[in-house]
Amino acid sequence: MELLVRDAIKEDVPFILDLIRELAAFEKAPTEVAITEDTLLRDGFGINPLFRCFIAEFEREIVGLALTYQKYSTWKGPCVFLEDIIVKQSFRRNGIGQRLFEAVIVHASSVNAGRLEWQVLDWNKSAISFYKKFGVEFDEKWINCKLRNNQLKLLTNGDL
């Protein structure tokens, strides 16, 4: 299997969005995707990109991606967060996820990241098994928190 892992380019954006939607469906949240091609273009391919995306390409078909961004730790300094690794369902179990993850590891190392972080859904046993092969730490002490966009607006308007 001749697989190319490369940096994403602007022309990949429609395929990136398709893969994001495929992941959302897999994670049982298809209506949660609010991002658009325009947003991805602006945020990932402008003067100061907010994310870096690696593309897995097989015979000129985009079959997967890994999307990362820089974050900062008060303890470790610059870090890399892996938002998603997505591989088209029909291409899974062919080593594509591993190649993408390896590209992310190389990237994190090249920017001297204090750590590489990501999240895994507790029911996604295949992803958990995949990451265990790399000897990762699973942190069960921290609870994820979030405020959604509508909540942020309510809070800034003093309505909560």
N, C-alpha and C positions, 0 to 999 in steps of 0.2 A: 504494500500500500504506500504510494508516494504522497506524502502529506507535507504541505508547506505551512509553517506557522510564521506569520508576519504581522507587522503593525497594520492597523486598520487605516483606510483612506476614506475620503469623503464619499466616494462612489459606493462604499460598503454600507452606508447608513440604512438603506431600505432593508438589507439583509439582516443587519444588526437588530433593527426593530422587529422583524419577523421572528428572530430567535428569542428576543425578549418576550414576545407574546407567546411563543411556544413554551417557554419556561413558566410563565404565569399560569398557563393552562395546566401544566404538569403539577404546579404547586397549588392547584385548586383555587386560583385567584385571578381568573382571566379578566375580570372587570376592573382590576386594580391598576392596570397599565394606563397611565395618564400622559406619558412622554410621547413626543412626536418626532418625526424626522427633523423638523426645524430645530427642535430643542437639542437633539443629538448633534446636529451640525454645529450649532452655536457653542455648545458646551464642550465638545470633544475635538473640534477642528478649527477653532479660532486662534487668536494670538496667544492667549493664555489658557490652554485646554485644562478643563477640570478633571478629565479622566484620560486614561490610556487604555486602548483596546487592542488585544491580540486576536488575530483571525486565523482559524484553521481552514485550509483550503485543500480539497481533494479533487483532482482532475477539473480545476477551474470552478468548482462549486464550493461555496462557503458552507461548511458543515459544523462550525463551532466558533465560539469566542470566549475570551476571558477579559473581563472589564475590571480595571483597578483604578484607584485614586490615592493621592497622597493625603495622609493625615498627620497629626502631630500629637505626641505623647509627652506629658509633662515629666515623665520619668525616663523615657527612652529617646526623645527627640523625634526626628522624621520617621514615619512608619508608612507602610503600604497596606491598604485595605483591598482585599479581593471581593468585589461586589458579587460577581457571578462567574462561574464557568458554565457554559451552555453548549451542549453537543446535540445536534439533531438526533431525534430518537432512533432513526434508521441507521445511524452511524455509531451508536454507543457500543461499548465493549470492543473497540478496535484500537485503543491506546491514544485516542485523540485528546481526551480529558487529561491524561498524563502529560502529553506533549505541551498542552496549554498551561498546565500547572507548572511544569518545568520552566516555561518561558517567564511566567510570573515570578518564580523563585529567582531566576537569573536577573530579572529586572529589579526586584527588591534588593538583591545583593549589590547590584551595580550602583544603586542610589544610597548604599550603606544604610538601609532601613534598620531601625532598632528592633523591628519585628514585622512580620507579615500576619495579618489577621483576616478572618472571615467568619461567617456564620453558616451553620448547617441546620436544616429543619430536623427536629428529633425523630420524625418518622421516615426520613430519607436514609434508610439503612444502607443502600448501595453507595451513597456519597460518604457516609461515615466509614464504611469499610475501605473505600478508596483512600481517604485521608489517613487512615490508620497505617497504611503501608508506608507512609512517609514519616511515621513516628511523631505525629503532631500531638500537641496537648489539647485536651478537651476541657474547657473551663466551665464547671457547673456552679461556680460560686457567684458569677455575675448574672444579673437579670437585665435583659434588654429593655430599654424604655424608648418611647417615641411620642411625639405630638404630631398629628397630621396637619396638613396645610389649613384646613378649616378651623382646627383648634388654635393654631398659631394666630390666625386672624381674629378669632374671638378674644384671645388673651391680649393681643395688642390693642384691641378696641375697648378693653376693660369690661368685657361682657361675661367673664367667668369669675 
